[in-house]
Amino acid sequence: MKQTRTIRFLALAALACALAYPALAERPSTIPSIKEWTDGAGPAFKPSSATRIVTAKDAQKALVAYAKDFADELGVAHASGTPRAKDIALELSDDADFGREGYFIVAKADGVRVRAKTALGAYWATRTLKQCFDRTGEFPSGTAKDAPDYPVRGFMFDCGRKPFALSTLRKIVDVCSYYKLNDLQLHLSDNYIWLYNYPGVKTAQDVLALEPTAGAFRLESDVKGLASTDLAYTKKEFRALVNYARRKGVKIVPELDVPGHALQFVRARPDLMYKGSVGSHHDLERAAMLDLSNPETFKFVARVFDEYIDSGVFANDVVHIGTDEYYGDSESYRAFADKLLRHIKSKGKTPRFWGSFSMKKGSTPVVAEGTQMDVWSMDWQNPADAVAAGYKVINILDRWTYVVPNGKGNVGPYGDDIDAKAMYEQWSPRAFPGIDPERLPKDMVLGGAWAMWNDNSFLTDPGLCGRDLIARIGKNCAVAAERTWREGEAPRTYDEFWALVSGDLKRLGASDPEPVSKSFRTGKVREPLYRTDEVTLWASSPVNGNVGFRREGAEYTFDYAIPEGRTVELMFESAGRQAVLKVDGVPAGGTPRREHHPDSCRYFTLPL
């Protein structure tokens, strides 16, 4: 019977799509594609030096800000008042019937009029226009009516296990914004996932004594010993990132992962390390788990979250509390989750967490109202059970959406990349294996996201940096945007879709890195030769005095030191994910070596 209902549902959905989305040739080429398009059968609008971005004199500040940013992008002026020929006018209207993110566009050769209920809806209209201007230099004559089917359209990025420069995070924001992805979840704390692989580590205490990079907490903290020493964002930097994203329609959702994946929390408070059994899992996991039977644990965790919420660092309305893969007692886990969810709510925030109640069964109730649940594993959380219990869910199911970069090129769940073609053609926010979509009411499914996990860090880090990953991030964000903006069959073939995306990535600066080099005439000086937030070049590395570089929190050195009192021509070359040092035009120093676990690195892109 379930199978019959599913077939009927899919057939009706396909018919609805066919009726709702006529031939793609009639639409402008955008990602995600416009829902409703009426061809104007006239000349296209082409922005020119006469074009202005116009808002009303009494327009909302948010709308004016978006309009000014759009004007800067196009290299034209912003004006307040009455639009004239060749202008693009943005206005808000209470009678718009397409929700807070929808918009109308009416385009003719002599001008464009955008109408939306909110400033954000108007901003998404400017993304539609910009994509067309970028690709063809014009926007066709006609009328567009567009709005997303889901309020959460996102990307989860693990910058906890592996540090990334702020410029990489800003680039990701740019990509999300371009494709109308509105939710960027940043996984800010974690630890090496295979602790038992460390040589000579036999006990949880051994784990606590590992080099600092084995655990990570990527924010400046008032708690001694909590923040990472290799790379941690200051509170000022993180606030600025949140504001930068907000100006681009993207909500930063910060995640601090507890009570598991919590090595840095335990390092800061070793008295709170879990003391119970971990069942079939290796005893070392206790070093990354908090003791939930100790009332001091909740006080400590609440204090950490409060530090960022009360100071406005976590400025947006959603805060993620982690809660995945905890191997301790189920009842104490459920009680802790309930208490922390309620605490975040008491702070005026909406808590989000990793669904785990199919695995962590018990009688202790956990609050559902006003929470958001990431459904990431069918073993850990059945989405139908979650919805039945009152949780609003986000589809970030591992079998479709999980990437764990390794540089090997394998595609599929937990592989080097997702199967983007399969996800594009088959995935949707209500697509869960074995679950009838009828059991997942649309108002209980907030949307969907994909995830990039950097499990291959620390001991097994292949050396991929932000510049190496940004192209696949851009591609996968485009896929997620298409599949979460609207339900139904993909409006164009994957090859047609990829043809659009590949051009976008070059324009966005999100394609694979090009060969690059930098030269310096220098002696053995201690000061950096070159520095950005991504890379620092050294004539004399602080690690051992050799020529080297610091890249995203890690130090690398060549097997070459400039002789004392001598001046040489150093050339750093980066091509094909490899770094080469030339001294007076001759290759020198061999393959760079990382300070910690040097034998794991295979890639050494220099983001110059």
Secondary structure by P-SEA (a helix, b strand, c coil): caaaaaaaaaaaaaaaaaaacccccccccccccccbbbbcccbbbbbcccccccccccccaaaaaaaaaaaaaacbbbbcccccccbbbbbcccccccccccbbbbbcccbbbbbcccaaaaaaaaaaaaaaaacccccccbbbbbbbcccccbbbbccccccccaaaaaaaaaaaaaacccbbbbbccccccccccccccccaaaaaacccccccccccccccccccccccccaaaaaaaaaaaaaacbbbbbbbbcccccaaaaaaccccccccccccccccccccccccccaaaaaaaaaaaaaaaaaccccccccccccccccccaaaaaaaaaaaaaaaaaacbbbbbccccccccccbbbbcccbbbbbcccccccaaaaaaacccccccccccbbbbccccccccccccccaaaaaaccccccccccccccccccccccccbbbbbccccccccccccccccaaaaaaaaaaaaaaaaccccccccaaaaaaaaaaaaaaaccccccccccccccccccccccccccbbbbcccccccccccccccbbbbccccccccbbbbbbbbbcccbbbbbcccccccccccccccccccccccccc
